[in-house]
Amino acid sequence: MRRKLIWIAPLAILAIVFFVWFGGWAVMHLWNWLLPPLFGWHVITFWQALALLALCRILLGNWGGGHGPGPHFRRRMWERGWKRRWEKMTPEEREKFRQRWGGRCGFDAPASGTEEPA
């Protein structure tokens, strides 16, 4: 088991260095290939590309928070809440709900006189 750890740690460090280098290289070449000819922006260096990649990670990344509830989990919880509400409604309340929301969403516009004043 120890022999595996001896090889895994240096390989992991090399993999991290490789992915950082490749990310900076890819951003630099894509930037220099697209943006100066299209918009007249300046050519950037590898270190500027790496800083741009870090800035994007800071502004747009989730910093490893993907283990908690994500958008799919939140959507399911929201749907469960509406399902519970729907099941508790009487048939009259469901029909009233359909009429009110149907017109708002562009489906089944409410008949004249049934719309509540704003």
Residue pairs with C-beta under 8 A, 6 or more apart in sequence:
20 50
23 50
23 53
24 46
24 47
24 49
24 50
24 53
25 46
25 49
27 49
27 50
27 52
27 53
28 44
28 45
28 46
28 48
28 49
31 43
31 44
31 49
31 52
32 43
32 44
35 41
36 42
36 43
44 52
57 63
69 77
86 94
89 97
98 108
99 108
99 110
99 114
100 110
100 116
102 108
102 109
102 110
103 109
103 110
103 115
